[in-house]
């Protein structure tokens, strides 16, 4: 069974940290471009970060640059999003997704339409 699942969300105070995991079963993540996107209540889906297939490009949205770090662990077939210095405006449901084509992740951002396989999302709430 092919599945993609996010975990690691929760409630954290401003300034705190969380590490989100995106784990795959039934296929290998190292063959795909991986993207992280989020959707806050009442807002559209926003690109957060992505990495291309050979890890030569990692993109971060300006809103998270310097605070979030994306990494792969191929042995665990998992991609992580380390989120530090969290702010209330980071509150959202966070999704990971895969894309087949390398241009889905570039220095300029995510080609969101190229991400065809999505996890169910994990809630991140930043509040005091």
GURORO-990747 format. One record per atom (N, C-alpha, C): residue number from 1; atom name; x, y, z. Coordinates in pm, 1 decimal. Example, Ala and Ser with C-alpha at 12.3 -4.5 7.8 and 13.67 -1.06 7.14 Angstrom:
<atoms>
+-------+--------+----------+----------+----------+
| vexba | lummar |       c1 |       c2 |       c3 |
+-------+--------+----------+----------+----------+
|     1 |      N |   1319.0 |   -569.0 |    780.0 |
|     1 |     CA |   1230.0 |   -450.0 |    780.0 |
|     1 |      C |   1320.0 |   -330.0 |    780.0 |
|     2 |      N |   1285.0 |   -225.0 |    708.0 |
|     2 |     CA |   1367.0 |   -106.0 |    714.0 |
|     2 |      C |   1290.0 |      3.0 |    787.0 |
+-------+--------+----------+----------+----------+
</atoms>
This chain:
<atoms>
+-------+--------+----------+----------+----------+
| vexba | lummar |       c1 |       c2 |       c3 |
+-------+--------+----------+----------+----------+
|     1 |      N |     84.6 |   -119.2 |      0.0 |
|     1 |     CA |      0.0 |      0.0 |      0.0 |
|     1 |      C |     87.9 |    124.0 |      0.0 |
|     2 |      N |     63.2 |    212.8 |    -93.1 |
|     2 |     CA |    142.4 |    334.2 |   -106.6 |
|     2 |      C |     82.8 |    442.5 |    -17.9 |
|     3 |      N |    163.7 |    494.4 |     71.8 |
|     3 |     CA |    114.9 |    596.1 |    164.2 |
|     3 |      C |    221.5 |    700.1 |    192.3 |
|     4 |      N |    175.2 |    818.7 |    223.1 |
|     4 |     CA |    260.1 |    928.7 |    265.7 |
|     4 |      C |    195.4 |    985.0 |    391.8 |
|     5 |      N |    271.6 |    997.1 |    497.6 |
|     5 |     CA |    211.4 |   1038.6 |    624.0 |
|     5 |      C |    298.8 |   1139.8 |    694.9 |
|     6 |      N |    236.4 |   1249.8 |    738.8 |
|     6 |     CA |    304.7 |   1350.7 |    818.5 |
|     6 |      C |    279.0 |   1322.5 |    966.4 |
|     7 |      N |    373.8 |   1361.5 |   1048.3 |
|     7 |     CA |    358.3 |   1352.0 |   1193.7 |
|     7 |      C |    446.6 |   1457.1 |   1258.0 |
|     8 |      N |    426.1 |   1476.9 |   1388.2 |
|     8 |     CA |    511.4 |   1568.2 |   1462.8 |
|     8 |      C |    448.7 |   1702.7 |   1493.0 |
|     9 |      N |    328.2 |   1726.1 |   1444.8 |
|     9 |     CA |    262.7 |   1852.4 |   1474.5 |
|     9 |      C |    217.1 |   1858.1 |   1618.8 |
|    10 |      N |    168.5 |   1975.0 |   1658.8 |
|    10 |     CA |    120.1 |   1990.8 |   1795.1 |
|    10 |      C |    107.2 |   2136.3 |   1832.3 |
|    11 |      N |     90.8 |   2158.5 |   1960.6 |
|    11 |     CA |     79.0 |   2293.5 |   2016.7 |
|    11 |      C |    213.1 |   2333.4 |   2076.5 |
|    12 |      N |    261.7 |   2449.9 |   2038.6 |
|    12 |     CA |    390.4 |   2497.2 |   2088.9 |
|    12 |      C |    380.5 |   2647.3 |   2114.8 |
|    13 |      N |    456.1 |   2694.3 |   2210.5 |
|    13 |     CA |    456.9 |   2837.0 |   2241.2 |
|    13 |      C |    541.6 |   2912.8 |   2139.0 |
|    14 |      N |    512.8 |   3040.7 |   2121.0 |
|    14 |     CA |    598.5 |   3120.8 |   2032.3 |
|    14 |      C |    744.9 |   3111.4 |   2074.4 |
|    15 |      N |    830.9 |   3097.6 |   1975.8 |
|    15 |     CA |    972.6 |   3079.6 |   2002.1 |
|    15 |      C |   1015.1 |   2935.5 |   2015.1 |
|    16 |      N |    918.9 |   2846.0 |   2021.4 |
|    16 |     CA |    948.6 |   2703.9 |   2037.1 |
|    16 |      C |    982.6 |   2636.4 |   1906.0 |
|    17 |      N |   1003.8 |   2504.9 |   1914.8 |
|    17 |     CA |   1044.0 |   2425.6 |   1798.3 |
|    17 |      C |    958.0 |   2301.2 |   1785.0 |
|    18 |      N |    945.8 |   2255.9 |   1663.3 |
|    18 |     CA |    884.4 |   2127.9 |   1631.7 |
|    18 |      C |    960.7 |   2067.3 |   1514.9 |
|    19 |      N |    959.3 |   1934.6 |   1508.5 |
|    19 |     CA |   1014.1 |   1867.2 |   1390.9 |
|    19 |      C |    903.6 |   1782.8 |   1329.0 |
|    20 |      N |    868.8 |   1817.1 |   1207.6 |
|    20 |     CA |    769.6 |   1740.0 |   1134.2 |
|    20 |      C |    839.6 |   1629.7 |   1054.9 |
|    21 |      N |    773.9 |   1516.2 |   1045.8 |
|    21 |     CA |    824.7 |   1404.2 |    967.6 |
|    21 |      C |    727.6 |   1372.9 |    854.8 |
|    22 |      N |    782.8 |   1335.0 |    742.9 |
|    22 |     CA |    703.5 |   1289.5 |    628.8 |
|    22 |      C |    757.8 |   1151.9 |    591.9 |
|    23 |      N |    681.8 |   1049.5 |    621.9 |
|    23 |     CA |    727.8 |    912.3 |    601.3 |
|    23 |      C |    648.5 |    846.3 |    489.4 |
|    24 |      N |    717.2 |    765.2 |    412.2 |
|    24 |     CA |    653.1 |    697.0 |    300.4 |
|    24 |      C |    655.8 |    546.6 |    320.7 |
|    25 |      N |    552.2 |    481.6 |    271.4 |
|    25 |     CA |    549.8 |    335.9 |    267.6 |
|    25 |      C |    508.3 |    294.3 |    127.4 |
|    26 |      N |    569.9 |    189.0 |     79.1 |
|    26 |     CA |    535.3 |    138.6 |    -53.1 |
|    26 |      C |    613.7 |    200.3 |   -166.8 |
|    27 |      N |    695.8 |    300.1 |   -137.4 |
|    27 |     CA |    781.2 |    360.3 |   -238.7 |
|    27 |      C |    894.6 |    435.1 |   -169.1 |
|    28 |      N |    997.5 |    471.4 |   -247.1 |
|    28 |     CA |   1114.3 |    538.1 |   -189.4 |
|    28 |      C |   1108.7 |    687.6 |   -214.8 |
|    29 |      N |   1118.3 |    763.9 |   -107.9 |
|    29 |     CA |   1114.7 |    909.7 |   -120.3 |
|    29 |      C |   1235.9 |    964.2 |   -194.9 |
|    30 |      N |   1346.7 |    892.7 |   -196.2 |
|    30 |     CA |   1466.6 |    947.9 |   -259.0 |
|    30 |      C |   1455.0 |    954.1 |   -411.7 |
|    31 |      N |   1347.9 |    899.5 |   -466.7 |
|    31 |     CA |   1325.1 |    908.1 |   -609.8 |
|    31 |      C |   1238.5 |   1026.6 |   -649.6 |
|    32 |      N |   1199.0 |   1106.1 |   -550.3 |
|    32 |     CA |   1102.0 |   1212.4 |   -575.3 |
|    32 |      C |   1149.2 |   1347.2 |   -522.7 |
|    33 |      N |   1094.4 |   1449.5 |   -583.5 |
|    33 |     CA |   1100.0 |   1584.0 |   -526.9 |
|    33 |      C |   1000.8 |   1587.9 |   -410.9 |
|    34 |      N |   1040.6 |   1648.7 |   -301.7 |
|    34 |     CA |    954.8 |   1656.4 |   -183.7 |
|    34 |      C |    924.5 |   1802.4 |   -154.1 |
|    35 |      N |    799.4 |   1828.5 |   -129.4 |
|    35 |     CA |    759.2 |   1963.5 |    -92.4 |
|    35 |      C |    684.4 |   1964.1 |     39.7 |
|    36 |      N |    700.8 |   2072.4 |    111.3 |
|    36 |     CA |    620.8 |   2099.2 |    231.2 |
|    36 |      C |    536.7 |   2223.4 |    202.8 |
|    37 |      N |    409.3 |   2212.3 |    229.1 |
|    37 |     CA |    316.7 |   2323.9 |    210.9 |
|    37 |      C |    230.5 |   2333.1 |    335.3 |
|    38 |      N |    168.0 |   2447.9 |    353.6 |
|    38 |     CA |     81.7 |   2465.8 |    470.5 |
|    38 |      C |    -42.9 |   2544.1 |    431.4 |
|    39 |      N |   -145.5 |   2525.0 |    511.0 |
|    39 |     CA |   -269.6 |   2598.0 |    490.5 |
|    39 |      C |   -324.0 |   2642.0 |    624.4 |
|    40 |      N |   -331.1 |   2772.6 |    641.0 |
|    40 |     CA |   -386.1 |   2831.2 |    762.4 |
|    40 |      C |   -536.7 |   2846.7 |    747.1 |
|    41 |      N |   -608.6 |   2855.3 |    857.8 |
|    41 |     CA |   -754.6 |   2869.9 |    849.9 |
|    41 |      C |   -794.5 |   2990.9 |    767.2 |
|    42 |      N |   -882.9 |   2969.5 |    671.6 |
|    42 |     CA |   -933.2 |   3078.4 |    589.7 |
|    42 |      C |   -837.5 |   3128.6 |    483.9 |
|    43 |      N |   -725.1 |   3060.1 |    467.4 |
|    43 |     CA |   -625.3 |   3104.5 |    369.6 |
|    43 |      C |   -597.6 |   2993.5 |    268.8 |
|    44 |      N |   -533.1 |   3031.5 |    161.5 |
|    44 |     CA |   -495.7 |   2935.2 |     59.9 |
|    44 |      C |   -371.3 |   2857.8 |     99.0 |
|    45 |      N |   -342.7 |   2755.7 |     20.8 |
|    45 |     CA |   -225.6 |   2674.1 |     48.1 |
|    45 |      C |    -99.3 |   2752.5 |     13.9 |
|    46 |      N |      0.6 |   2745.4 |    101.6 |
|    46 |     CA |    123.6 |   2822.3 |     87.7 |
|    46 |      C |    243.3 |   2728.8 |     81.0 |
|    47 |      N |    330.9 |   2751.9 |    -14.8 |
|    47 |     CA |    453.7 |   2673.4 |    -23.6 |
|    47 |      C |    548.3 |   2712.1 |     88.9 |
|    48 |      N |    607.2 |   2614.3 |    151.5 |
|    48 |     CA |    698.5 |   2638.8 |    263.7 |
|    48 |      C |    842.9 |   2605.2 |    224.9 |
|    49 |      N |    862.0 |   2485.3 |    172.1 |
|    49 |     CA |    997.6 |   2439.8 |    142.3 |
|    49 |      C |    991.3 |   2321.8 |     46.8 |
|    50 |      N |   1100.7 |   2298.0 |    -21.5 |
|    50 |     CA |   1107.8 |   2179.7 |   -107.2 |
|    50 |      C |   1253.1 |   2142.4 |   -130.0 |
|    51 |      N |   1273.2 |   2019.6 |   -174.6 |
|    51 |     CA |   1406.6 |   1971.9 |   -210.0 |
|    51 |      C |   1394.9 |   1890.1 |   -337.7 |
|    52 |      N |   1491.8 |   1907.1 |   -427.4 |
|    52 |     CA |   1484.7 |   1830.4 |   -551.0 |
|    52 |      C |   1542.4 |   1690.6 |   -530.7 |
|    53 |      N |   1546.4 |   1612.3 |   -638.8 |
|    53 |     CA |   1576.4 |   1470.1 |   -625.2 |
|    53 |      C |   1716.1 |   1443.0 |   -573.2 |
|    54 |      N |   1812.9 |   1518.6 |   -621.6 |
|    54 |     CA |   1951.6 |   1490.2 |   -579.5 |
|    54 |      C |   1998.7 |   1583.8 |   -469.4 |
|    55 |      N |   1905.6 |   1654.5 |   -408.6 |
|    55 |     CA |   1934.2 |   1742.2 |   -294.2 |
|    55 |      C |   2023.9 |   1860.7 |   -330.0 |
|    56 |      N |   2035.8 |   1891.7 |   -457.6 |
|    56 |     CA |   2119.5 |   2004.5 |   -496.1 |
|    56 |      C |   2047.6 |   2138.1 |   -478.4 |
|    57 |      N |   1915.6 |   2133.3 |   -469.7 |
|    57 |     CA |   1835.8 |   2254.5 |   -449.0 |
|    57 |      C |   1742.1 |   2231.6 |   -331.1 |
|    58 |      N |   1750.1 |   2321.2 |   -236.0 |
|    58 |     CA |   1652.5 |   2326.2 |   -127.3 |
|    58 |      C |   1599.4 |   2467.9 |   -122.3 |
|    59 |      N |   1470.2 |   2479.7 |   -132.2 |
|    59 |     CA |   1406.0 |   2611.2 |   -136.1 |
|    59 |      C |   1331.3 |   2635.1 |     -5.1 |
|    60 |      N |   1334.6 |   2760.3 |     40.2 |
|    60 |     CA |   1255.5 |   2802.9 |    156.1 |
|    60 |      C |   1181.0 |   2930.7 |    120.6 |
|    61 |      N |   1055.4 |   2936.2 |    159.9 |
|    61 |     CA |    981.2 |   3060.2 |    146.2 |
|    61 |      C |   1044.9 |   3166.9 |    234.5 |
|    62 |      N |   1033.3 |   3290.3 |    192.8 |
|    62 |     CA |   1093.4 |   3400.0 |    270.7 |
|    62 |      C |   1040.8 |   3402.7 |    413.6 |
|    63 |      N |    916.4 |   3362.9 |    431.0 |
|    63 |     CA |    853.9 |   3368.8 |    563.3 |
|    63 |      C |    914.8 |   3269.4 |    663.0 |
|    64 |      N |    986.8 |   3167.7 |    611.5 |
|    64 |     CA |   1043.5 |   3066.2 |    702.1 |
|    64 |      C |   1196.0 |   3057.0 |    691.0 |
|    65 |      N |   1253.6 |   3129.4 |    598.1 |
|    65 |     CA |   1398.0 |   3120.7 |    574.4 |
|    65 |      C |   1474.4 |   3156.8 |    700.2 |
|    66 |      N |   1572.4 |   3075.0 |    733.9 |
|    66 |     CA |   1651.9 |   3098.0 |    854.2 |
|    66 |      C |   1593.2 |   3035.0 |    978.7 |
|    67 |      N |   1469.5 |   2989.5 |    971.0 |
|    67 |     CA |   1403.9 |   2926.7 |   1086.5 |
|    67 |      C |   1371.3 |   2780.2 |   1062.5 |
|    68 |      N |   1341.2 |   2744.1 |    939.5 |
|    68 |     CA |   1303.3 |   2606.5 |    905.1 |
|    68 |      C |   1416.8 |   2541.2 |    827.3 |
|    69 |      N |   1432.4 |   2410.4 |    848.5 |
|    69 |     CA |   1532.6 |   2333.0 |    775.4 |
|    69 |      C |   1471.7 |   2202.3 |    728.8 |
|    70 |      N |   1483.6 |   2176.6 |    599.4 |
|    70 |     CA |   1435.3 |   2051.3 |    541.4 |
|    70 |      C |   1552.7 |   1956.1 |    527.3 |
|    71 |      N |   1530.2 |   1829.7 |    560.3 |
|    71 |     CA |   1636.2 |   1729.7 |    543.9 |
|    71 |      C |   1574.7 |   1594.5 |    507.9 |
|    72 |      N |   1657.9 |   1512.5 |    444.8 |
|    72 |     CA |   1615.5 |   1377.0 |    409.0 |
|    72 |      C |   1693.8 |   1275.6 |    491.3 |
|    73 |      N |   1628.4 |   1165.8 |    526.4 |
|    73 |     CA |   1695.7 |   1048.9 |    582.0 |
|    73 |      C |   1652.5 |    931.0 |    496.4 |
|    74 |      N |   1732.7 |    900.3 |    396.6 |
|    74 |     CA |   1693.8 |    795.1 |    301.6 |
|    74 |      C |   1686.7 |    658.3 |    368.6 |
|    75 |      N |   1769.2 |    635.4 |    468.3 |
|    75 |     CA |   1765.9 |    505.7 |    537.4 |
|    75 |      C |   1631.7 |    483.2 |    605.9 |
|    76 |      N |   1571.2 |    591.5 |    653.0 |
|    76 |     CA |   1441.7 |    581.0 |    720.5 |
|    76 |      C |   1325.9 |    613.7 |    625.9 |
|    77 |      N |   1360.7 |    645.6 |    500.1 |
|    77 |     CA |   1258.2 |    680.6 |    401.2 |
|    77 |      C |   1168.5 |    793.4 |    454.0 |
|    78 |      N |   1233.3 |    893.8 |    510.0 |
|    78 |     CA |   1161.7 |   1001.9 |    577.5 |
|    78 |      C |   1226.4 |   1135.1 |    542.2 |
|    79 |      N |   1141.7 |   1235.7 |    531.0 |
|    79 |     CA |   1187.6 |   1373.5 |    513.4 |
|    79 |      C |   1139.9 |   1453.3 |    633.8 |
|    80 |      N |   1227.2 |   1540.0 |    683.3 |
|    80 |     CA |   1195.8 |   1617.1 |    802.7 |
|    80 |      C |   1186.1 |   1764.9 |    769.7 |
|    81 |      N |   1106.2 |   1833.2 |    849.9 |
|    81 |     CA |   1103.7 |   1979.0 |    846.9 |
|    81 |      C |   1124.2 |   2025.4 |    991.2 |
|    82 |      N |   1245.9 |   2069.7 |   1020.2 |
|    82 |     CA |   1276.6 |   2123.6 |   1152.5 |
|    82 |      C |   1232.3 |   2268.7 |   1155.7 |
|    83 |      N |   1148.3 |   2301.2 |   1250.7 |
|    83 |     CA |   1091.1 |   2435.7 |   1259.4 |
|    83 |      C |   1132.2 |   2497.1 |   1392.9 |
|    84 |      N |   1210.8 |   2601.4 |   1386.5 |
|    84 |     CA |   1258.0 |   2671.8 |   1505.6 |
|    84 |      C |   1201.0 |   2813.6 |   1509.0 |
|    85 |      N |   1209.8 |   2874.9 |   1624.9 |
|    85 |     CA |   1163.6 |   3013.3 |   1642.1 |
|    85 |      C |   1023.5 |   3031.6 |   1586.5 |
|    86 |      N |    936.7 |   2941.8 |   1624.5 |
|    86 |     CA |    801.6 |   2943.2 |   1567.9 |
|    86 |      C |    724.3 |   3068.0 |   1609.8 |
|    87 |      N |    639.6 |   3113.1 |   1518.3 |
|    87 |     CA |    559.0 |   3232.8 |   1538.3 |
|    87 |      C |    411.2 |   3195.8 |   1526.3 |
|    88 |      N |    323.8 |   3275.4 |   1585.1 |
|    88 |     CA |    179.8 |   3245.1 |   1570.1 |
|    88 |      C |    136.3 |   3234.8 |   1424.8 |
|    89 |      N |    199.6 |   3311.2 |   1338.2 |
|    89 |     CA |    161.0 |   3306.2 |   1196.4 |
|    89 |      C |    205.7 |   3178.4 |   1126.4 |
|    90 |      N |    280.7 |   3093.9 |   1194.7 |
|    90 |     CA |    314.8 |   2962.2 |   1140.5 |
|    90 |      C |    203.9 |   2859.9 |   1164.3 |
|    91 |      N |    102.3 |   2899.2 |   1239.0 |
|    91 |     CA |     -9.0 |   2808.6 |   1266.5 |
|    91 |      C |    -78.7 |   2769.4 |   1136.8 |
|    92 |      N |    -88.2 |   2639.1 |   1113.5 |
|    92 |     CA |   -145.5 |   2588.5 |    988.5 |
|    92 |      C |   -146.2 |   2436.3 |    992.2 |
|    93 |      N |   -214.6 |   2378.2 |    896.3 |
|    93 |     CA |   -198.1 |   2236.3 |    868.7 |
|    93 |      C |    -83.4 |   2223.6 |    768.3 |
|    94 |      N |     12.1 |   2140.4 |    802.5 |
|    94 |     CA |    130.3 |   2122.4 |    719.3 |
|    94 |      C |    119.0 |   1991.1 |    643.1 |
|    95 |      N |    146.7 |   1999.2 |    513.2 |
|    95 |     CA |    138.2 |   1883.4 |    425.7 |
|    95 |      C |    274.4 |   1859.0 |    359.8 |
|    96 |      N |    307.8 |   1731.8 |    342.5 |
|    96 |     CA |    417.1 |   1699.2 |    252.4 |
|    96 |      C |    356.8 |   1637.0 |    126.1 |
|    97 |      N |    430.5 |   1651.7 |     17.0 |
|    97 |     CA |    381.8 |   1603.0 |   -111.1 |
|    97 |      C |    500.8 |   1567.2 |   -198.5 |
|    98 |      N |    477.3 |   1481.1 |   -296.0 |
|    98 |     CA |    584.6 |   1437.8 |   -385.7 |
|    98 |      C |    556.4 |   1481.2 |   -529.4 |
|    99 |      N |    664.4 |   1500.1 |   -603.1 |
|    99 |     CA |    655.3 |   1533.4 |   -744.9 |
|    99 |      C |    757.7 |   1450.8 |   -820.9 |
|   100 |      N |    725.8 |   1419.7 |   -948.1 |
|   100 |     CA |    814.2 |   1337.7 |  -1030.5 |
|   100 |      C |    921.2 |   1419.8 |  -1100.6 |
|   101 |      N |    891.5 |   1544.0 |  -1128.6 |
|   101 |     CA |    980.6 |   1623.5 |  -1212.4 |
|   101 |      C |   1064.8 |   1718.2 |  -1128.2 |
|   102 |      N |   1192.3 |   1729.1 |  -1163.4 |
|   102 |     CA |   1283.4 |   1807.1 |  -1080.3 |
|   102 |      C |   1247.4 |   1954.1 |  -1076.7 |
|   103 |      N |   1187.0 |   2006.2 |  -1184.4 |
|   103 |     CA |   1155.3 |   2149.4 |  -1183.8 |
|   103 |      C |   1041.3 |   2183.1 |  -1089.1 |
|   104 |      N |    983.2 |   2082.9 |  -1025.6 |
|   104 |     CA |    881.4 |   2110.0 |   -923.5 |
|   104 |      C |    940.8 |   2180.3 |   -802.9 |
|   105 |      N |   1074.4 |   2176.9 |   -790.7 |
|   105 |     CA |   1142.8 |   2250.4 |   -685.5 |
|   105 |      C |   1261.2 |   2323.3 |   -748.0 |
|   106 |      N |   1261.4 |   2453.8 |   -735.6 |
|   106 |     CA |   1369.5 |   2533.0 |   -791.6 |
|   106 |      C |   1408.3 |   2640.4 |   -692.5 |
|   107 |      N |   1507.1 |   2717.5 |   -729.3 |
|   107 |     CA |   1547.8 |   2829.2 |   -643.5 |
|   107 |      C |   1438.0 |   2934.2 |   -631.4 |
|   108 |      N |   1337.0 |   2926.4 |   -718.7 |
|   108 |     CA |   1231.5 |   3027.4 |   -720.9 |
|   108 |      C |   1105.1 |   2978.7 |   -650.1 |
|   109 |      N |   1101.6 |   2850.6 |   -612.3 |
|   109 |     CA |    984.7 |   2802.8 |   -540.3 |
|   109 |      C |    935.9 |   2668.4 |   -586.0 |
|   110 |      N |    812.6 |   2636.2 |   -544.7 |
|   110 |     CA |    749.5 |   2509.4 |   -578.6 |
|   110 |      C |    653.7 |   2529.2 |   -695.2 |
|   111 |      N |    656.9 |   2433.0 |   -789.3 |
|   111 |     CA |    553.0 |   2426.7 |   -891.7 |
|   111 |      C |    443.0 |   2339.1 |   -834.5 |
|   112 |      N |    355.2 |   2401.9 |   -756.5 |
|   112 |     CA |    259.3 |   2327.7 |   -673.4 |
|   112 |      C |    177.9 |   2227.6 |   -753.9 |
|   113 |      N |    142.2 |   2262.9 |   -876.4 |
|   113 |     CA |     58.0 |   2174.9 |   -956.6 |
|   113 |      C |    126.6 |   2044.1 |   -991.1 |
|   114 |      N |    258.5 |   2036.9 |   -977.8 |
|   114 |     CA |    331.9 |   1914.8 |  -1012.1 |
|   114 |      C |    337.4 |   1816.3 |   -896.9 |
|   115 |      N |    286.9 |   1854.6 |   -782.4 |
|   115 |     CA |    288.0 |   1764.3 |   -666.8 |
|   115 |      C |    158.4 |   1684.3 |   -668.1 |
|   116 |      N |    170.9 |   1556.1 |   -698.2 |
|   116 |     CA |     51.2 |   1476.8 |   -721.1 |
|   116 |      C |     11.8 |   1384.3 |   -608.9 |
|   117 |      N |     99.8 |   1363.0 |   -512.8 |
|   117 |     CA |     71.4 |   1269.2 |   -404.6 |
|   117 |      C |     93.6 |   1341.0 |   -273.4 |
|   118 |      N |    -10.7 |   1346.3 |   -190.1 |
|   118 |     CA |     -9.7 |   1427.2 |    -69.0 |
|   118 |      C |    -37.5 |   1341.9 |     53.4 |
|   119 |      N |     20.0 |   1382.4 |    165.3 |
|   119 |     CA |    -16.3 |   1323.3 |    291.8 |
|   119 |      C |   -145.2 |   1386.3 |    343.5 |
|   120 |      N |   -187.0 |   1341.6 |    461.5 |
|   120 |     CA |   -314.4 |   1387.9 |    516.9 |
|   120 |      C |   -299.4 |   1518.7 |    594.4 |
|   121 |      N |   -176.0 |   1556.1 |    623.6 |
|   121 |     CA |   -151.6 |   1680.8 |    695.1 |
|   121 |      C |   -136.2 |   1661.1 |    844.4 |
|   122 |      N |    -64.2 |   1753.4 |    906.4 |
|   122 |     CA |    -48.4 |   1754.5 |   1052.0 |
|   122 |      C |    -64.4 |   1897.8 |   1100.3 |
|   123 |      N |   -139.8 |   1914.7 |   1208.9 |
|   123 |     CA |   -171.6 |   2048.2 |   1260.2 |
|   123 |      C |    -57.0 |   2101.1 |   1344.2 |
|   124 |      N |    -17.3 |   2223.3 |   1315.2 |
|   124 |     CA |     79.6 |   2295.9 |   1397.1 |
|   124 |      C |      9.7 |   2420.9 |   1449.6 |
|   125 |      N |     10.2 |   2436.2 |   1580.9 |
|   125 |     CA |    -50.8 |   2552.4 |   1644.2 |
|   125 |      C |     53.0 |   2620.1 |   1731.6 |
|   126 |      N |     77.0 |   2746.7 |   1702.6 |
|   126 |     CA |    174.2 |   2824.3 |   1779.2 |
|   126 |      C |     96.7 |   2929.8 |   1858.3 |
|   127 |      N |     92.8 |   2911.5 |   1987.9 |
|   127 |     CA |     11.5 |   2999.6 |   2071.8 |
|   127 |      C |     61.9 |   2994.1 |   2214.5 |
|   128 |      N |     47.8 |   3107.8 |   2283.3 |
|   128 |     CA |     83.1 |   3110.6 |   2424.9 |
|   128 |      C |    -39.7 |   3082.7 |   2510.9 |
+-------+--------+----------+----------+----------+
</atoms>
